[in-house]
């Protein structure tokens, strides 16, 4: 019998961080890192001929040693992230006079791999033959 993959939840995102990584803690004091990753798609509008673009923001959650590395990433970093898409629900108390609870859901990427795509900064060296 063949061994086939019946289901797979894997996402690969390439984009830029919109802010510095944030380290947070769970209720049982396990730390994790949150990354805010922007991806962009561009297209040419058929009717107007103008180029348009749309930015999508992704909440990325990183645990363990990879989370420690992710915590060093700063705003503007160009990264490739691989992970699993997860949706979770939570209850939030609505502001106002009545104590109303509102059910909300959030979609996140549970990160398993991060590749930094930034090019190394070249050190400035004086041009050869430049007059002193």
ABEGO torsion letter per residue (X at the ends): XBBBBABBBBBBBBBBBABBBBBBBBAAGBBBBBBBBBBBBBBBBAAAGBBBBBBBBBBBBBBEAAAAAAAABBBGBBBBBBBBBBBBBBBBBBBEABBBBBBBBBBBBBBABBBBABBBBBBBBBBBGBBX
